[in-house]
């Protein structure tokens, strides 16, 4: 499928001008599995302005560019005097940086902005089930019919925003959007890089600028929930994520309080992964780090290193709704069973690990903090 300019207006996408020339080329990609289908290119003179990637597996992506071409549009012009032209094909276009809002469908909807590094809408994060390709048109029609004047202003403002660089710190309460109407709230419990820089001991096996964050059991249309109310709420089990969504301002800081000593942190436990120092068993829970010799100590056959890290939160709207209704985090643990010793399913393993590592303080139950 291809979007219309009317649909693009409601999605924050740059429209296709009547004077642009449409050219189709065979698809090739840096990912071989996507090298089927076609690419639709739109030129304003010799400047490539938009690319629509249509793959035979149903994946659909629309990006905006400002790429100068040369030699009758067969080559991408170099950006600098020292650069060299590159052949105009799908692989080389993918290596160039788009700008502004893009639209991605691959069983779900994703609307984001390359320039600001922010996401406007993710159907997966909103808890929308997998969407067949034939359902996409109905989704877009409903999206447009439900769009208010305020929504239209918001998506256009999102499309034309400039990149921001924001500050954050431990103890910050933050606000984010599950979808176009509903807000969620969370808290930064630990800034790993700052903790290590200040002399704290940590099993430093997390990629990127890691933050430990938790999300409260609340879904609301109110964008101004007081932090005192949030502190009285339970939260989902915390996770480590990279700082991008805070640094670029997608998650907005709304206040700060000192983090309590009994805060909920993920547990990382297992044999050292360092080739220089492999003969030890490591345990890390937030600000608490311990290690013991590998020799003469027992390590579970199931490894609980738990060092996965994402660019986003480990929940979605549907999952948080289920936890709120249940009044517990049981729904969360049903879909996040593996590698996390905080899961009640691993109660025996956790008791062994705490005893083995000499940890006397048990787990908090994500209680209000």
N, C-alpha and C positions, 0 to 999 in steps of 0.2 A: 504494500500500500504506500501511498504518498499523502502527506498532509496538505490541506488547503491553506491559503493565507488566512482565512477566517479562523481556522483551528490554531494556526501559529500565533495569532494575536492573543488567544486565551491561554497559550502555553508559554508566552514570553519569548517566542522565537522570532528571529529576524525574518520578515516577509521576503518572498522572491519577487523581484521587480520585473515588470513586463519587458524591459529592455535586455534582461539577462538571457544569455544563450544556453540552452540545455544540450548537454553532450553525455552519451552513455558509453562507458568502457567496461570491459570484463573485470570481475572482481579478483583481486589478489590481495593477500593479507600477510602480516607478520605471523598470524596464526593460521597454519595450513587448513585447519578444520573450517575456517571461515572463508576460504578461497573458492567459494561457489556462489553464484548469483551475479549481481552487477552493481556498479557504482554510477550514480547519476550526479554529474557535475554541472554547476551553473557558473557561467563566466560573465563578468562585466568588462567587456573588452578583453584584455589579456590578463585580467585579475580573476583568480578563482575565488568565488564568494561563498559558495555553499556546496557541501557534499552530502548526498543521501546514500547510505550503505544499505543495500538490500541483499540479504543472504538467504540461500535456499532453505536454511533451517528455520526461517521465520524471524531471525534477528533483524531489527530495524533500527538505524541510528541516523540522526540528522545533526550535522555540525556546520558552523559558520567559520569561514576563513577570510584572510586577506593576503593571498599568495600571488605574487607576481610570477607570470610565466613568460617564456620566450620561445623562439624557434617554432612559430605557428602553434603555440600551446602544447608542445611536446616535452618541454623541459620546465622544471621549477627553477626560477631565477635565484641565484645566491643572495643571501641576506647581507653579506659584507663583500668588500672588494677582494678579499683573500679566498672567499668561498668559491665553490664550483657548482655549476648547474647539475641538477639531478633529474632523471627521467620522470615524467609525470605518470605515476601509476599508484595503485592503492597502497602499496608498502611505503613508498616515499611520502605520500600525503599523510599517512598515519604518523610519520616521524616528525611532522610539523605540528605546531601548536595552534589549535583552534582558539576562538575567543567567544565570549558571551554565552548565552544559554544554549544547551543542547538537549535533545529528546532521545531517549533510549528505550526501546521495547525488546524484551527477551523473556516473555512469560510474565513480565511485570513492567510497570512504568517507572521511569527514573527521569526527573527533570532537574538539571543542575547547571551551574555556571562555571565555565573554565576560568574566567577572569577573576572572579571573587573566591573560587574554590569553595562555594557553598552549594548545598542541596536545597531545592525548593520543595520537592515532593518525591517520596519513594513509596510505591504501593506495598512493597515488602515490609517497610517500617510501619506503614499504616495498618498492617495486618490483613491486607487484601489477598485472597487466595490466588494461586497461579491462574493466569488469564490466557485462554486460547486466542490465537490470532484473529479468529472470526468474532471474538468478543471485544476487540480493541475499539472498533467503530462505535459500539454501544457505550463503552466507557467514556470515550471522548465526547459523545453527544450529551451524556449525563453531566460530565465535567463542565461543559459549556452552559448547560441549562441551569446548573446550580451556582454559577459564577455571579457574584454580586458586583455592583460598581466598585465597591471597596476591594474585592478580590482582584478585579482587573487592574486597579491602580497598584495593588501590592505586587502582582506578578510583573507588571511593567517596570516598577521600581527595582525589583529583583534583577530584571534583565539588564538594567542600565547602571547598576551599582558599581562602585569602584572597590578594588581589593582593600581590605582592612587588615591591620595587624594589632591584635588585642592582647592585653595582659590578663593573667590569671594566677591564682595561688591556692595553696592548700586551704581547705575550709570554705572555699567559695560554694555558694548555692547557685545553680544555673537553671535556666529555662530553655526548653526546646519545643519543637512542634512535631506531633505524631502525624498530622495531616493538615488540611487547610483550616480546620476549626478547633482542634484540640491540642492543648499544651500538656507537656510533661515537665517534671522537675527532678533535679538530681543534685549531687554534691561531689566535689573533688576531695577525696580522702588523703591522697598522697601524691606528691610530685617526685617521682623517682629520681630524676636527674638532680634536682635541687637537694634532695635528701642525701645522695651520695656525695655531692659537692660539699655539703656541710659536714662531712665526716661520718655519715651513717653507713653501717655495714648492710649490704644488700646482695642477694644472689643476682648479679647483673646479667641476666640472660634474656632480657626483653628487647625487642627491636624498637628503634625510633625513640622519640621523647615520650616516655610512658607516664600515664597518669592512672591512678586507681580511682574509679568513680562508682557511685551507686545511684540508683534511680528509685524514687519514692513511689509508693502505691497511690498514685493520684493521676487521673485523666480529667481535664477540665477545660472549659472555654474561657476561664478566667486567666488573663495574662499577668495578674498582679497578686498572686497568692503570697501571703506574708511568710517569712522564713520561720517565725514562731510556730505557725501551723504545720509547716513541713517537718519541723523537728519532732512533732508529736506523732508522725506517721511511720509505719514500718517501711522497709525498703527491700528491693530485690537484691540478691547476692551481688556484691561488687565485682568489678572486672577491671582489667588493665586495657587501656586503649591509647592510641597515639593522640597527640595534642592538637592535631590539625583543626578540628571543629571548634575548639576554643580559640586557637591562635588567629583564625580567620573570622571569628565573630559569629559563627552560625549558632553556637550555644552561648547564650547571653548570661553573664554574671549578674546576679540580683542582690547579693549580700554576702557576708562572711562572718563566721564564728569559728573559734578554735575547735579542732577535731578532737572528740573525746578519746580517752585512752582505750576504751573497749570497742572501737570502731571495727567493722567487718572488713577483713582483707582476704584476698585469695591466698591459698596455700600452694607453695611450690615445694615439692619434695622429690628427691631422686639422687642418682649418682651424678657427680660432677661431669659436665659435658666438655670440660676443658682438656685438650690433649696434653697440656703442660702439667696439669694437676688432677688426674682422673680418680685417684684412689681415696675418695672421700664421699660421704653421703651428706647432702645439703638439705637444709630446711629453711624456708623463708616465708614469713607471714607478715606482710607490711613492713613495719620498722624492726621486726624481730628476725634475726638471722642466726642460725647455728649450723655447725658441721661436726661430723664424727668420722673416724677412719673407716674406710670401706672394709678393710680386712677385719675379721672377727665380729662384724655386725651384719644384721640381716637386712636385705633390700627386697621389697615386694617384687614379684615377677611382673605385676602390673605397675607401670611407671606413672607416677603422679607429678611429673615435672611441671605440667600445666603452664607452659610459657607461651601459649598462643596469645596474639595481640591483634586487634583489628583497628580500622579507621573509625569505627562507629560503635554504638552501644550493643550489648549482647541480648537485647530484648526487642519486642515490637509492641504495638498497641494491643493486639489481641492477647498476647501473653500476659501483659500487665493487667488487663481487664480480668483475666482468669484468676490471677493471684489476688486481686481485690475482692472478687466474689467469694473465693475460697477462704480468704482471711489468712492465708499462709503462702509460702513459696513452693508448695508442692507442685503446682503446674509448671513452674520454672524448672524444677529438678527433673521432671519427667522428660523434658526435651534437652536438658543439659546434664546428662548422666555421667559422661566420661571424664576421667582425669581430674576431678575436683573432689578433694577429700572432705570438703564441707557438705557434700551431698549426704543426706541421712542414710542412703544406701550403703555408704562406706563407713558406718559408725565403728565397726570393729577395727577396720584398718586405721582409722583416725586415732582411736584409743591407743593402738600399738605404736603409731608414729609419735604421738605426743609423749608417751612414756619413753620410747627409745631415744628421743631427742632431748629429754629432760624438760619438757614444757609443762608447766603446772597450771597455766590458765587455759580454760577451755574456750570454745567458740561462742561469740555473741550470736544471738538469734535474729540479727538484723533489726533489733528493737529500735524504737525511736531514740534519736541521739541529737 
